[in-house]
Amino acid sequence: MEMTFAWMAWTTPIAIFFTGIVLMLAGMTVWELRSPTVERKGFLPMRTTRGDRLFIGLLTAAYINLAWVAFTEMNQWFAAGLGFLALVVIMAKA
């Protein structure tokens, strides 16, 4: 049985998005092995680890992109940039 991916619209932004997630997960794994994480309290109302902040940041970026699609007709690259900025702020300050 041949497996095809014709059902998936593999555009450049989608490929970049999934490649970025894979690279982040690989980087976080190496970082965790070299320097084990310590929980900390930032602006979020709970103590979090690096992995927690990455997960929360990725969810935030996803919701930003979904809201962008729902409420604007503007280029999706703006939402991607805004989502990336949110991820960086959450990773650094949360």
N, CA, C and O atoms as a CHARMM CRD file, in Angstrom:
* protein
*
  376
    1    1 MET  N      0.84000  -1.17900   0.00000 PROA 1      0.00000
    2    1 MET  CA     0.00000   0.00000   0.00000 PROA 1      0.00000
    3    1 MET  C      0.88900   1.24800   0.00000 PROA 1      0.00000
    4    1 MET  O      1.73800   1.42600   0.87300 PROA 1      0.00000
    5    2 GLU  N      0.67700   2.07700  -0.96900 PROA 2      0.00000
    6    2 GLU  CA     1.47600   3.29600  -1.09300 PROA 2      0.00000
    7    2 GLU  C      0.88300   4.40200  -0.22600 PROA 2      0.00000
    8    2 GLU  O     -0.32900   4.61500  -0.20500 PROA 2      0.00000
    9    3 MET  N      1.77100   5.10500   0.49300 PROA 3      0.00000
   10    3 MET  CA     1.32200   6.18900   1.36100 PROA 3      0.00000
   11    3 MET  C      1.58300   7.51900   0.67000 PROA 3      0.00000
   12    3 MET  O      2.72500   7.82800   0.33000 PROA 3      0.00000
   13    4 THR  N      0.54600   8.30000   0.46300 PROA 4      0.00000
   14    4 THR  CA     0.71800   9.61200  -0.16700 PROA 4      0.00000
   15    4 THR  C      0.29800  10.69700   0.80800 PROA 4      0.00000
   16    4 THR  O     -0.51600  10.47800   1.70500 PROA 4      0.00000
   17    5 PHE  N      0.86500  11.84800   0.61300 PROA 5      0.00000
   18    5 PHE  CA     0.55200  12.99400   1.45700 PROA 5      0.00000
   19    5 PHE  C     -0.18200  14.06700   0.66600 PROA 5      0.00000
   20    5 PHE  O     -0.05700  15.25300   0.97000 PROA 5      0.00000
   21    6 ALA  N     -0.93300  13.67200  -0.33000 PROA 6      0.00000
   22    6 ALA  CA    -1.65000  14.62300  -1.17000 PROA 6      0.00000
   23    6 ALA  C     -2.72100  15.37800  -0.38700 PROA 6      0.00000
   24    6 ALA  O     -3.08800  16.49500  -0.75300 PROA 6      0.00000
   25    7 TRP  N     -3.22200  14.77400   0.68700 PROA 7      0.00000
   26    7 TRP  CA    -4.25600  15.41200   1.48700 PROA 7      0.00000
   27    7 TRP  C     -3.72400  16.61000   2.26800 PROA 7      0.00000
   28    7 TRP  O     -4.50000  17.47600   2.67300 PROA 7      0.00000
   29    8 MET  N     -2.41400  16.67000   2.48200 PROA 8      0.00000
   30    8 MET  CA    -1.80900  17.74200   3.27400 PROA 8      0.00000
   31    8 MET  C     -1.27000  18.82100   2.35100 PROA 8      0.00000
   32    8 MET  O     -0.53700  18.53200   1.40500 PROA 8      0.00000
   33    9 ALA  N     -1.63100  20.05000   2.62600 PROA 9      0.00000
   34    9 ALA  CA    -1.16100  21.17800   1.82200 PROA 9      0.00000
   35    9 ALA  C      0.20700  21.62000   2.34000 PROA 9      0.00000
   36    9 ALA  O      0.29700  22.51600   3.17900 PROA 9      0.00000
   37   10 TRP  N      1.26100  20.99300   1.84300 PROA 10     0.00000
   38   10 TRP  CA     2.60600  21.31200   2.30400 PROA 10     0.00000
   39   10 TRP  C      3.10500  22.57100   1.62000 PROA 10     0.00000
   40   10 TRP  O      3.79300  22.51900   0.60000 PROA 10     0.00000
   41   11 THR  N      2.74200  23.69600   2.20200 PROA 11     0.00000
   42   11 THR  CA     3.23200  24.97900   1.70700 PROA 11     0.00000
   43   11 THR  C      4.52700  25.31200   2.45000 PROA 11     0.00000
   44   11 THR  O      4.87000  24.66300   3.43900 PROA 11     0.00000
   45   12 THR  N      5.22400  26.30700   1.97400 PROA 12     0.00000
   46   12 THR  CA     6.47500  26.71600   2.62200 PROA 12     0.00000
   47   12 THR  C      6.25700  27.12200   4.08300 PROA 12     0.00000
   48   12 THR  O      7.02000  26.67700   4.94000 PROA 12     0.00000
   49   13 PRO  N      5.24400  27.95200   4.41100 PROA 13     0.00000
   50   13 PRO  CA     5.05400  28.30900   5.82900 PROA 13     0.00000
   51   13 PRO  C      4.78400  27.09500   6.72500 PROA 13     0.00000
   52   13 PRO  O      5.26100  27.04900   7.85900 PROA 13     0.00000
   53   14 ILE  N      4.03000  26.12100   6.23100 PROA 14     0.00000
   54   14 ILE  CA     3.73800  24.93600   7.03100 PROA 14     0.00000
   55   14 ILE  C      5.00700  24.11700   7.24400 PROA 14     0.00000
   56   14 ILE  O      5.25400  23.62800   8.34700 PROA 14     0.00000
   57   15 ALA  N      5.79900  23.96800   6.21300 PROA 15     0.00000
   58   15 ALA  CA     7.05900  23.22300   6.33700 PROA 15     0.00000
   59   15 ALA  C      8.00200  23.91800   7.31600 PROA 15     0.00000
   60   15 ALA  O      8.64600  23.25400   8.12900 PROA 15     0.00000
   61   16 ILE  N      8.08900  25.23500   7.24800 PROA 16     0.00000
   62   16 ILE  CA     8.93900  25.99400   8.17200 PROA 16     0.00000
   63   16 ILE  C      8.42800  25.83400   9.60100 PROA 16     0.00000
   64   16 ILE  O      9.22000  25.65800  10.52600 PROA 16     0.00000
   65   17 PHE  N      7.11800  25.89500   9.78600 PROA 17     0.00000
   66   17 PHE  CA     6.51100  25.75500  11.10600 PROA 17     0.00000
   67   17 PHE  C      6.87000  24.41200  11.74300 PROA 17     0.00000
   68   17 PHE  O      7.34700  24.37300  12.87700 PROA 17     0.00000
   69   18 PHE  N      6.64400  23.31800  11.02300 PROA 18     0.00000
   70   18 PHE  CA     6.92000  22.00200  11.58900 PROA 18     0.00000
   71   18 PHE  C      8.41400  21.75700  11.76200 PROA 18     0.00000
   72   18 PHE  O      8.81700  21.10400  12.72400 PROA 18     0.00000
   73   19 THR  N      9.23200  22.25700  10.86400 PROA 19     0.00000
   74   19 THR  CA    10.67500  22.15100  11.01800 PROA 19     0.00000
   75   19 THR  C     11.13100  22.90800  12.26500 PROA 19     0.00000
   76   19 THR  O     11.98500  22.43100  13.01300 PROA 19     0.00000
   77   20 GLY  N     10.56000  24.07500  12.47900 PROA 20     0.00000
   78   20 GLY  CA    10.89000  24.86200  13.66900 PROA 20     0.00000
   79   20 GLY  C     10.53600  24.13500  14.95600 PROA 20     0.00000
   80   20 GLY  O     11.30800  24.15600  15.91500 PROA 20     0.00000
   81   21 ILE  N      9.36400  23.48700  14.98400 PROA 21     0.00000
   82   21 ILE  CA     8.96800  22.74500  16.18200 PROA 21     0.00000
   83   21 ILE  C      9.92400  21.58000  16.43600 PROA 21     0.00000
   84   21 ILE  O     10.33500  21.35500  17.57400 PROA 21     0.00000
   85   22 VAL  N     10.27600  20.84900  15.39800 PROA 22     0.00000
   86   22 VAL  CA    11.21000  19.72600  15.55500 PROA 22     0.00000
   87   22 VAL  C     12.56100  20.23200  16.06500 PROA 22     0.00000
   88   22 VAL  O     13.14900  19.61900  16.95600 PROA 22     0.00000
   89   23 LEU  N     13.05300  21.32600  15.51900 PROA 23     0.00000
   90   23 LEU  CA    14.33500  21.88000  15.96700 PROA 23     0.00000
   91   23 LEU  C     14.27100  22.36500  17.41400 PROA 23     0.00000
   92   23 LEU  O     15.22200  22.19100  18.17500 PROA 23     0.00000
   93   24 MET  N     13.13000  22.98200  17.79200 PROA 24     0.00000
   94   24 MET  CA    12.97700  23.42400  19.18400 PROA 24     0.00000
   95   24 MET  C     12.98100  22.23800  20.13900 PROA 24     0.00000
   96   24 MET  O     13.62600  22.28800  21.18600 PROA 24     0.00000
   97   25 LEU  N     12.27100  21.17800  19.78900 PROA 25     0.00000
   98   25 LEU  CA    12.23600  19.99700  20.65300 PROA 25     0.00000
   99   25 LEU  C     13.61800  19.35000  20.77400 PROA 25     0.00000
  100   25 LEU  O     14.01500  18.93100  21.86100 PROA 25     0.00000
  101   26 ALA  N     14.33900  19.26900  19.67400 PROA 26     0.00000
  102   26 ALA  CA    15.69200  18.71600  19.71200 PROA 26     0.00000
  103   26 ALA  C     16.60400  19.60400  20.56200 PROA 26     0.00000
  104   26 ALA  O     17.38000  19.10500  21.37700 PROA 26     0.00000
  105   27 GLY  N     16.50900  20.89800  20.36900 PROA 27     0.00000
  106   27 GLY  CA    17.32000  21.83100  21.14900 PROA 27     0.00000
  107   27 GLY  C     17.00400  21.77200  22.63200 PROA 27     0.00000
  108   27 GLY  O     17.90900  21.81600  23.46600 PROA 27     0.00000
  109   28 MET  N     15.71200  21.67200  22.96700 PROA 28     0.00000
  110   28 MET  CA    15.32200  21.57700  24.37400 PROA 28     0.00000
  111   28 MET  C     15.83800  20.27600  25.00000 PROA 28     0.00000
  112   28 MET  O     16.21300  20.25900  26.17200 PROA 28     0.00000
  113   29 THR  N     15.85700  19.20500  24.23200 PROA 29     0.00000
  114   29 THR  CA    16.36900  17.92900  24.74000 PROA 29     0.00000
  115   29 THR  C     17.85500  18.03600  25.06200 PROA 29     0.00000
  116   29 THR  O     18.29300  17.60200  26.12700 PROA 29     0.00000
  117   30 VAL  N     18.62600  18.60700  24.15100 PROA 30     0.00000
  118   30 VAL  CA    20.05900  18.78600  24.38100 PROA 30     0.00000
  119   30 VAL  C     20.28900  19.70900  25.56900 PROA 30     0.00000
  120   30 VAL  O     21.13600  19.42900  26.41700 PROA 30     0.00000
  121   31 TRP  N     19.53900  20.81400  25.63800 PROA 31     0.00000
  122   31 TRP  CA    19.67100  21.78000  26.73300 PROA 31     0.00000
  123   31 TRP  C     19.37000  21.10000  28.07500 PROA 31     0.00000
  124   31 TRP  O     20.07900  21.32300  29.05600 PROA 31     0.00000
  125   32 GLU  N     18.32600  20.27700  28.11600 PROA 32     0.00000
  126   32 GLU  CA    17.95300  19.58300  29.35700 PROA 32     0.00000
  127   32 GLU  C     19.03700  18.59200  29.78500 PROA 32     0.00000
  128   32 GLU  O     19.32400  18.45600  30.97400 PROA 32     0.00000
  129   33 LEU  N     19.62600  17.91100  28.82500 PROA 33     0.00000
  130   33 LEU  CA    20.68800  16.96600  29.14900 PROA 33     0.00000
  131   33 LEU  C     21.93700  17.67000  29.67300 PROA 33     0.00000
  132   33 LEU  O     22.61200  17.15500  30.56500 PROA 33     0.00000
  133   34 ARG  N     22.24500  18.83400  29.12900 PROA 34     0.00000
  134   34 ARG  CA    23.44600  19.56500  29.53900 PROA 34     0.00000
  135   34 ARG  C     23.22700  20.37100  30.81500 PROA 34     0.00000
  136   34 ARG  O     24.15300  20.54900  31.60600 PROA 34     0.00000
  137   35 SER  N     22.01000  20.85600  31.01600 PROA 35     0.00000
  138   35 SER  CA    21.71100  21.69600  32.17100 PROA 35     0.00000
  139   35 SER  C     20.28500  21.41800  32.63000 PROA 35     0.00000
  140   35 SER  O     19.34000  22.00000  32.09700 PROA 35     0.00000
  141   36 PRO  N     20.11800  20.53400  33.61500 PROA 36     0.00000
  142   36 PRO  CA    18.76400  20.21200  34.07200 PROA 36     0.00000
  143   36 PRO  C     17.99700  21.46200  34.51700 PROA 36     0.00000
  144   36 PRO  O     18.55900  22.38200  35.11200 PROA 36     0.00000
  145   37 THR  N     16.72400  21.46400  34.21600 PROA 37     0.00000
  146   37 THR  CA    15.89500  22.63700  34.47100 PROA 37     0.00000
  147   37 THR  C     15.56600  22.78800  35.95300 PROA 37     0.00000
  148   37 THR  O     15.56600  21.81700  36.70900 PROA 37     0.00000
  149   38 VAL  N     15.28800  24.01600  36.34500 PROA 38     0.00000
  150   38 VAL  CA    14.84700  24.34500  37.69500 PROA 38     0.00000
  151   38 VAL  C     13.53400  25.09600  37.55400 PROA 38     0.00000
  152   38 VAL  O     13.41600  26.00500  36.73200 PROA 38     0.00000
  153   39 GLU  N     12.54200  24.71500  38.36000 PROA 39     0.00000
  154   39 GLU  CA    11.27000  25.43000  38.29900 PROA 39     0.00000
  155   39 GLU  C     11.46700  26.86800  38.74900 PROA 39     0.00000
  156   39 GLU  O     12.27400  27.15000  39.63400 PROA 39     0.00000
  157   40 ARG  N     10.71400  27.78000  38.12500 PROA 40     0.00000
  158   40 ARG  CA    10.76300  29.17800  38.54400 PROA 40     0.00000
  159   40 ARG  C      9.38900  29.80100  38.36700 PROA 40     0.00000
  160   40 ARG  O      8.53500  29.27900  37.65000 PROA 40     0.00000
  161   41 LYS  N      9.20100  30.91500  39.02900 PROA 41     0.00000
  162   41 LYS  CA     7.93300  31.64200  38.95600 PROA 41     0.00000
  163   41 LYS  C      8.18600  32.96000  38.25400 PROA 41     0.00000
  164   41 LYS  O      8.98400  33.78000  38.70700 PROA 41     0.00000
  165   42 GLY  N      7.49500  33.15400  37.14100 PROA 42     0.00000
  166   42 GLY  CA     7.58000  34.40700  36.40100 PROA 42     0.00000
  167   42 GLY  C      6.23400  35.09700  36.45400 PROA 42     0.00000
  168   42 GLY  O      5.59800  35.13500  37.50800 PROA 42     0.00000
  169   43 PHE  N      5.78800  35.64700  35.32900 PROA 43     0.00000
  170   43 PHE  CA     4.50100  36.34500  35.32300 PROA 43     0.00000
  171   43 PHE  C      3.29900  35.39800  35.24400 PROA 43     0.00000
  172   43 PHE  O      2.16700  35.82300  35.47200 PROA 43     0.00000
  173   44 LEU  N      3.52900  34.13700  34.93000 PROA 44     0.00000
  174   44 LEU  CA     2.43800  33.16900  34.95700 PROA 44     0.00000
  175   44 LEU  C      2.11100  32.82000  36.41800 PROA 44     0.00000
  176   44 LEU  O      2.99500  32.86300  37.27300 PROA 44     0.00000
  177   45 PRO  N      0.85900  32.47700  36.70400 PROA 45     0.00000
  178   45 PRO  CA     0.47200  32.23800  38.10600 PROA 45     0.00000
  179   45 PRO  C      0.86000  30.85300  38.62300 PROA 45     0.00000
  180   45 PRO  O      0.15300  30.28800  39.45700 PROA 45     0.00000
  181   46 MET  N      1.97200  30.30400  38.14100 PROA 46     0.00000
  182   46 MET  CA     2.41800  28.97700  38.57700 PROA 46     0.00000
  183   46 MET  C      3.91200  28.85000  38.34900 PROA 46     0.00000
  184   46 MET  O      4.50200  29.61000  37.58200 PROA 46     0.00000
  185   47 ARG  N      4.51500  27.88600  39.01900 PROA 47     0.00000
  186   47 ARG  CA     5.92900  27.59300  38.80000 PROA 47     0.00000
  187   47 ARG  C      6.02900  26.73800  37.54000 PROA 47     0.00000
  188   47 ARG  O      5.22800  25.82400  37.34100 PROA 47     0.00000
  189   48 THR  N      7.00500  27.03100  36.69800 PROA 48     0.00000
  190   48 THR  CA     7.13200  26.31800  35.42400 PROA 48     0.00000
  191   48 THR  C      8.58200  25.90900  35.17200 PROA 48     0.00000
  192   48 THR  O      9.52000  26.51000  35.69600 PROA 48     0.00000
  193   49 THR  N      8.73300  24.87200  34.35700 PROA 49     0.00000
  194   49 THR  CA    10.04600  24.46200  33.86800 PROA 49     0.00000
  195   49 THR  C     10.19000  24.96200  32.43700 PROA 49     0.00000
  196   49 THR  O      9.23800  25.49700  31.87000 PROA 49     0.00000
  197   50 ARG  N     11.37300  24.79300  31.84800 PROA 50     0.00000
  198   50 ARG  CA    11.56800  25.19600  30.44300 PROA 50     0.00000
  199   50 ARG  C     10.58600  24.48500  29.53200 PROA 50     0.00000
  200   50 ARG  O     10.00800  25.10600  28.64100 PROA 50     0.00000
  201   51 GLY  N     10.38900  23.18900  29.74300 PROA 51     0.00000
  202   51 GLY  CA     9.46500  22.41800  28.91300 PROA 51     0.00000
  203   51 GLY  C      8.03400  22.92600  29.03500 PROA 51     0.00000
  204   51 GLY  O      7.31100  23.00800  28.04200 PROA 51     0.00000
  205   52 ASP  N      7.62300  23.27000  30.26400 PROA 52     0.00000
  206   52 ASP  CA     6.29000  23.84100  30.47000 PROA 52     0.00000
  207   52 ASP  C      6.13200  25.13600  29.68500 PROA 52     0.00000
  208   52 ASP  O      5.12100  25.35500  29.01800 PROA 52     0.00000
  209   53 ARG  N      7.14800  25.99000  29.77600 PROA 53     0.00000
  210   53 ARG  CA     7.08200  27.28500  29.09300 PROA 53     0.00000
  211   53 ARG  C      7.07000  27.11700  27.57700 PROA 53     0.00000
  212   53 ARG  O      6.39400  27.86800  26.87400 PROA 53     0.00000
  213   54 LEU  N      7.82300  26.12600  27.06900 PROA 54     0.00000
  214   54 LEU  CA     7.80300  25.86200  25.63100 PROA 54     0.00000
  215   54 LEU  C      6.40200  25.42200  25.20300 PROA 54     0.00000
  216   54 LEU  O      5.87900  25.90900  24.20000 PROA 54     0.00000
  217   55 PHE  N      5.79800  24.51000  25.95200 PROA 55     0.00000
  218   55 PHE  CA     4.45900  24.02100  25.63100 PROA 55     0.00000
  219   55 PHE  C      3.44300  25.16000  25.67200 PROA 55     0.00000
  220   55 PHE  O      2.63500  25.29900  24.75300 PROA 55     0.00000
  221   56 ILE  N      3.47200  25.97200  26.71900 PROA 56     0.00000
  222   56 ILE  CA     2.55200  27.10600  26.83300 PROA 56     0.00000
  223   56 ILE  C      2.79200  28.09500  25.70900 PROA 56     0.00000
  224   56 ILE  O      1.84000  28.63600  25.14700 PROA 56     0.00000
  225   57 GLY  N      4.05700  28.34100  25.37200 PROA 57     0.00000
  226   57 GLY  CA     4.39000  29.26300  24.28300 PROA 57     0.00000
  227   57 GLY  C      3.90600  28.76100  22.93100 PROA 57     0.00000
  228   57 GLY  O      3.40400  29.54200  22.12300 PROA 57     0.00000
  229   58 LEU  N      4.05300  27.44700  22.67500 PROA 58     0.00000
  230   58 LEU  CA     3.57100  26.88100  21.41100 PROA 58     0.00000
  231   58 LEU  C      2.05100  26.94800  21.31800 PROA 58     0.00000
  232   58 LEU  O      1.50400  27.24500  20.25600 PROA 58     0.00000
  233   59 LEU  N      1.37000  26.67300  22.42800 PROA 59     0.00000
  234   59 LEU  CA    -0.09400  26.81000  22.42500 PROA 59     0.00000
  235   59 LEU  C     -0.50700  28.25200  22.16700 PROA 59     0.00000
  236   59 LEU  O     -1.43300  28.50600  21.39600 PROA 59     0.00000
  237   60 THR  N      0.17300  29.19500  22.80500 PROA 60     0.00000
  238   60 THR  CA    -0.12800  30.61200  22.59700 PROA 60     0.00000
  239   60 THR  C      0.08000  30.99900  21.13900 PROA 60     0.00000
  240   60 THR  O     -0.75400  31.69100  20.55500 PROA 60     0.00000
  241   61 ALA  N      1.17900  30.56000  20.55300 PROA 61     0.00000
  242   61 ALA  CA     1.44500  30.86000  19.14300 PROA 61     0.00000
  243   61 ALA  C      0.37100  30.25100  18.24400 PROA 61     0.00000
  244   61 ALA  O     -0.04500  30.87500  17.26800 PROA 61     0.00000
  245   62 ALA  N     -0.07800  29.04600  18.56200 PROA 62     0.00000
  246   62 ALA  CA    -1.13300  28.40800  17.76700 PROA 62     0.00000
  247   62 ALA  C     -2.42700  29.20400  17.85700 PROA 62     0.00000
  248   62 ALA  O     -3.08900  29.42600  16.84300 PROA 62     0.00000
  249   63 TYR  N     -2.79600  29.63700  19.06100 PROA 63     0.00000
  250   63 TYR  CA    -4.02900  30.41400  19.22100 PROA 63     0.00000
  251   63 TYR  C     -3.93000  31.77100  18.52900 PROA 63     0.00000
  252   63 TYR  O     -4.91600  32.25300  17.97400 PROA 63     0.00000
  253   64 ILE  N     -2.76500  32.38200  18.55700 PROA 64     0.00000
  254   64 ILE  CA    -2.57700  33.64500  17.84000 PROA 64     0.00000
  255   64 ILE  C     -2.80500  33.43300  16.34300 PROA 64     0.00000
  256   64 ILE  O     -3.47400  34.23500  15.69100 PROA 64     0.00000
  257   65 ASN  N     -2.24500  32.35000  15.80500 PROA 65     0.00000
  258   65 ASN  CA    -2.42300  32.06400  14.37800 PROA 65     0.00000
  259   65 ASN  C     -3.87200  31.75700  14.03600 PROA 65     0.00000
  260   65 ASN  O     -4.37100  32.21500  13.00800 PROA 65     0.00000
  261   66 LEU  N     -4.55500  30.99100  14.87500 PROA 66     0.00000
  262   66 LEU  CA    -5.96300  30.69300  14.62200 PROA 66     0.00000
  263   66 LEU  C     -6.81900  31.95900  14.67300 PROA 66     0.00000
  264   66 LEU  O     -7.69300  32.15500  13.82800 PROA 66     0.00000
  265   67 ALA  N     -6.56900  32.81000  15.65500 PROA 67     0.00000
  266   67 ALA  CA    -7.32000  34.07200  15.75200 PROA 67     0.00000
  267   67 ALA  C     -7.03700  34.95800  14.54400 PROA 67     0.00000
  268   67 ALA  O     -7.93400  35.62900  14.03400 PROA 67     0.00000
  269   68 TRP  N     -5.79000  34.95600  14.09100 PROA 68     0.00000
  270   68 TRP  CA    -5.41100  35.75500  12.92800 PROA 68     0.00000
  271   68 TRP  C     -6.20700  35.32600  11.69900 PROA 68     0.00000
  272   68 TRP  O     -6.72800  36.16100  10.96000 PROA 68     0.00000
  273   69 VAL  N     -6.29200  34.02600  11.49400 PROA 69     0.00000
  274   69 VAL  CA    -7.03800  33.49400  10.35100 PROA 69     0.00000
  275   69 VAL  C     -8.51400  33.83500  10.48100 PROA 69     0.00000
  276   69 VAL  O     -9.16900  34.16700   9.49300 PROA 69     0.00000
  277   70 ALA  N     -9.03800  33.75400  11.70100 PROA 70     0.00000
  278   70 ALA  CA   -10.46700  33.98200  11.91700 PROA 70     0.00000
  279   70 ALA  C    -10.86700  35.44300  11.76600 PROA 70     0.00000
  280   70 ALA  O    -11.95800  35.73600  11.27800 PROA 70     0.00000
  281   71 PHE  N    -10.00400  36.35800  12.17700 PROA 71     0.00000
  282   71 PHE  CA   -10.42300  37.76400  12.26700 PROA 71     0.00000
  283   71 PHE  C     -9.76500  38.72400  11.29100 PROA 71     0.00000
  284   71 PHE  O    -10.16400  39.88700  11.22800 PROA 71     0.00000
  285   72 THR  N     -8.77700  38.28400  10.52800 PROA 72     0.00000
  286   72 THR  CA    -8.12900  39.19700   9.58900 PROA 72     0.00000
  287   72 THR  C     -7.98600  38.54700   8.22400 PROA 72     0.00000
  288   72 THR  O     -8.11300  37.33200   8.07100 PROA 72     0.00000
  289   73 GLU  N     -7.72300  39.37500   7.26100 PROA 73     0.00000
  290   73 GLU  CA    -7.40500  38.91000   5.90600 PROA 73     0.00000
  291   73 GLU  C     -5.93100  39.17800   5.58000 PROA 73     0.00000
  292   73 GLU  O     -5.48600  38.98700   4.44900 PROA 73     0.00000
  293   74 MET  N     -5.18900  39.62200   6.59300 PROA 74     0.00000
  294   74 MET  CA    -3.79200  39.99600   6.38000 PROA 74     0.00000
  295   74 MET  C     -2.92200  38.76000   6.20000 PROA 74     0.00000
  296   74 MET  O     -3.33900  37.64100   6.49800 PROA 74     0.00000
  297   75 ASN  N     -1.71800  38.97700   5.71200 PROA 75     0.00000
  298   75 ASN  CA    -0.75800  37.90900   5.45100 PROA 75     0.00000
  299   75 ASN  C     -0.47000  37.11600   6.72500 PROA 75     0.00000
  300   75 ASN  O     -0.29400  37.69700   7.79600 PROA 75     0.00000
  301   76 GLN  N     -0.42400  35.80900   6.60900 PROA 76     0.00000
  302   76 GLN  CA    -0.21300  34.92200   7.75800 PROA 76     0.00000
  303   76 GLN  C      1.18400  35.05600   8.35200 PROA 76     0.00000
  304   76 GLN  O      1.40100  34.67500   9.50300 PROA 76     0.00000
  305   77 TRP  N      2.13200  35.58700   7.59300 PROA 77     0.00000
  306   77 TRP  CA     3.48900  35.76300   8.11200 PROA 77     0.00000
  307   77 TRP  C      3.51000  36.72200   9.29900 PROA 77     0.00000
  308   77 TRP  O      4.34600  36.58100  10.19200 PROA 77     0.00000
  309   78 PHE  N      2.59800  37.69700   9.31900 PROA 78     0.00000
  310   78 PHE  CA     2.52300  38.60700  10.46400 PROA 78     0.00000
  311   78 PHE  C      2.14400  37.83800  11.72400 PROA 78     0.00000
  312   78 PHE  O      2.72000  38.06300  12.78800 PROA 78     0.00000
  313   79 ALA  N      1.17600  36.93100  11.60600 PROA 79     0.00000
  314   79 ALA  CA     0.75700  36.11300  12.74600 PROA 79     0.00000
  315   79 ALA  C      1.89300  35.20300  13.19700 PROA 79     0.00000
  316   79 ALA  O      2.09600  35.00900  14.39500 PROA 79     0.00000
  317   80 ALA  N      2.62800  34.64800  12.24900 PROA 80     0.00000
  318   80 ALA  CA     3.75500  33.78600  12.59600 PROA 80     0.00000
  319   80 ALA  C      4.79800  34.57400  13.39300 PROA 80     0.00000
  320   80 ALA  O      5.32900  34.08200  14.38900 PROA 80     0.00000
  321   81 GLY  N      5.08300  35.78700  12.95100 PROA 81     0.00000
  322   81 GLY  CA     6.03100  36.64000  13.67400 PROA 81     0.00000
  323   81 GLY  C      5.53500  36.99900  15.06000 PROA 81     0.00000
  324   81 GLY  O      6.30300  36.98200  16.02200 PROA 81     0.00000
  325   82 LEU  N      4.25400  37.32500  15.16900 PROA 82     0.00000
  326   82 LEU  CA     3.66500  37.65600  16.46000 PROA 82     0.00000
  327   82 LEU  C      3.67000  36.43400  17.38300 PROA 82     0.00000
  328   82 LEU  O      3.96000  36.55700  18.57300 PROA 82     0.00000
  329   83 GLY  N      3.35500  35.28100  16.84800 PROA 83     0.00000
  330   83 GLY  CA     3.39500  34.04600  17.63800 PROA 83     0.00000
  331   83 GLY  C      4.80500  33.72700  18.12000 PROA 83     0.00000
  332   83 GLY  O      4.99300  33.31300  19.26300 PROA 83     0.00000
  333   84 PHE  N      5.79500  33.91900  17.25200 PROA 84     0.00000
  334   84 PHE  CA     7.18300  33.68900  17.63800 PROA 84     0.00000
  335   84 PHE  C      7.60400  34.65700  18.73800 PROA 84     0.00000
  336   84 PHE  O      8.29100  34.26800  19.68200 PROA 84     0.00000
  337   85 LEU  N      7.19300  35.91800  18.61700 PROA 85     0.00000
  338   85 LEU  CA     7.49800  36.90800  19.64000 PROA 85     0.00000
  339   85 LEU  C      6.86900  36.51000  20.97900 PROA 85     0.00000
  340   85 LEU  O      7.51000  36.61800  22.02400 PROA 85     0.00000
  341   86 ALA  N      5.62500  36.05500  20.94700 PROA 86     0.00000
  342   86 ALA  CA     4.95800  35.60700  22.17700 PROA 86     0.00000
  343   86 ALA  C      5.70800  34.43000  22.79300 PROA 86     0.00000
  344   86 ALA  O      5.88000  34.37400  24.01100 PROA 86     0.00000
  345   87 LEU  N      6.15600  33.48800  21.96000 PROA 87     0.00000
  346   87 LEU  CA     6.91200  32.34300  22.43700 PROA 87     0.00000
  347   87 LEU  C      8.19900  32.78100  23.11700 PROA 87     0.00000
  348   87 LEU  O      8.54000  32.27100  24.18400 PROA 87     0.00000
  349   88 VAL  N      8.91700  33.72000  22.51200 PROA 88     0.00000
  350   88 VAL  CA    10.17200  34.20500  23.09000 PROA 88     0.00000
  351   88 VAL  C      9.92000  34.88200  24.43400 PROA 88     0.00000
  352   88 VAL  O     10.66900  34.66500  25.38600 PROA 88     0.00000
  353   89 VAL  N      8.86400  35.70600  24.52000 PROA 89     0.00000
  354   89 VAL  CA     8.55900  36.39200  25.78600 PROA 89     0.00000
  355   89 VAL  C      8.20200  35.37700  26.86500 PROA 89     0.00000
  356   89 VAL  O      8.66400  35.49900  28.00000 PROA 89     0.00000
  357   90 ILE  N      7.39200  34.38200  26.53300 PROA 90     0.00000
  358   90 ILE  CA     7.00800  33.37100  27.51100 PROA 90     0.00000
  359   90 ILE  C      8.23000  32.57100  27.96500 PROA 90     0.00000
  360   90 ILE  O      8.38400  32.30300  29.15700 PROA 90     0.00000
  361   91 MET  N      9.08300  32.19600  27.04500 PROA 91     0.00000
  362   91 MET  CA    10.28500  31.43400  27.41800 PROA 91     0.00000
  363   91 MET  C     11.21600  32.25900  28.30200 PROA 91     0.00000
  364   91 MET  O     11.84200  31.71500  29.21200 PROA 91     0.00000
  365   92 ALA  N     11.31600  33.55900  28.04900 PROA 92     0.00000
  366   92 ALA  CA    12.25900  34.39600  28.78600 PROA 92     0.00000
  367   92 ALA  C     11.71100  34.91000  30.12100 PROA 92     0.00000
  368   92 ALA  O     12.45000  34.99600  31.10200 PROA 92     0.00000
  369   93 LYS  N     10.43400  35.24600  30.16100 PROA 93     0.00000
  370   93 LYS  CA     9.89800  35.95000  31.32500 PROA 93     0.00000
  371   93 LYS  C      8.92100  35.16300  32.18100 PROA 93     0.00000
  372   93 LYS  O      8.65500  35.55400  33.31800 PROA 93     0.00000
  373   94 ALA  N      8.38200  34.07200  31.67200 PROA 94     0.00000
  374   94 ALA  CA     7.34400  33.35500  32.44400 PROA 94     0.00000
  375   94 ALA  C      7.94700  32.45600  33.49000 PROA 94     0.00000
  376   94 ALA  O      7.21900  31.78500  34.22200 PROA 94     0.00000
